[in-house]
């Protein structure tokens, strides 16, 4: 007699106000996703963030010393960042009216 297939999916049910459903549907549509896919992805992403915030970082004493040395070393300029920070923002221009 065949064994029943092991279930891989677990249903999740929520009661949400119409306004929440509307905003979720709008965002899901903009991403080209179904409501279920959009909510699942958002929930998993939020869960991963919480877990990453609470997991301890483990390293060897040598690794920890290397980490502290990297933090204590003088900062080195990154040429691409220096160039980017020297540019004017798109909304800043010489033609913009002066504020009083």
N, C-alpha and C positions, 0 to 999 in steps of 0.2 A: 504494500500500500504506500503511495507516495506521501512524503512529508509535506505539510503545508509550507508554502514559501514564507521566508522570514520577512517581516515587514520592515522596510527601510525608511519610510516616511512617518512622521508623527503629526497629526493635525493640531493646529493651534487656532483657537477661536478668541476673538476680541470683540467687545462692544465699543463702538466709537461713535461720537456725534457726527452728524451730517457734515459739519464744517471740516472736521478732521479727514473724513473720507474724501471730500472734495479736493482738499489740498494735496492729499496723497495721490489721488487719481490724476490731478493736473501734473504733478511732478513725475509720476510714472509715465505719463503720456509724453512729456518732454524728453524723457530718457529712452522712449520706445520700449518700455517694459510693461509687463502686466502688474496689477496692483500687488499680487502675491509675491512676484519676484522682487519688486521694489521694496516692499516691507521686509521680506526675508533678508535681503542684502543689507538694508539699513540696520536691522536688528543685530545681525551677525557682526557688522562693522562696529556698532556701539559696544557689543559684548567684548569684542577683541580689544578695544581701547581700554575698557575697564580692567580686563585681565592683565594687559601690558602695564597698566599703572600700578598694579598690586603685586606683580611677580618680582621676587628678589633677583638681582643680578649676581650671578656667581662667577668668581674668577680665582685663579691661583694667586698666591702672594706676589709672584713675579708680574703677572698680568696687572694686578692692582697697582703695583709700583709704576709700571709703564703708563698706566692710565693717569695716575697722579702727576707723573712727569710731563705728560702731554698737556694736562690742564695747567700746570705751572709754567710751562714754556712761554716765552713771549709770542704774542700773536704775529702771524705772518700775513701780509696782504695777499689777497687772491685777486690777480689782475682783472679777471672778468667782473668781480664784484666792485672793484674800485671804479672801473669804467662805467658800470651800470649806475652807481651812486653819483657819478659826476653828471649824468644826463638830467635834463629837466623832465619833470613829469609831463605827460601829454596835456594835462589841464593847465600847466604853467606855461605862459608865453609872454613875450614882450608886449603883445597887443592887448593883453588882459587889462581891463580898467583898474586903476589904483583904488584901493579901499581906503576909506577915511575913518 
